[in-house]
Amino acid sequence: MSPEDQKRAARRDWWLAAILVTAGLVIAGLSLVELRRFSPLFQDDAKDALTVEASLRARAATGGTAPEAVRRSLALARTLLARA
């Protein structure tokens, strides 16, 4: 994705979040039809990506909340504590 496309996507995401917050809605509670009113880019699997579990899995970087990242951090912490 080009830097300009990333900017557009970020603006779209902030716009959608602002509308949902203002209306007191939660994105995971919207149907696919409702999601597509905001953007035709929402695909059939959009609902699968809008869960807490999917959000956690997406943060797989070191220090992130993805289960695998947490396991790696815990293993490192245990190793460092065992050396101390």
Secondary structure, DSSP 8 states (H G I E B T S, - for coil): --HHHHHHHHHHHHHHHHHHHHHT--GGGS-HHHHHHH-TT--TTHHHHSSHHHHHHH--STTSSSHHHHHHHHHHHHHHHHH-
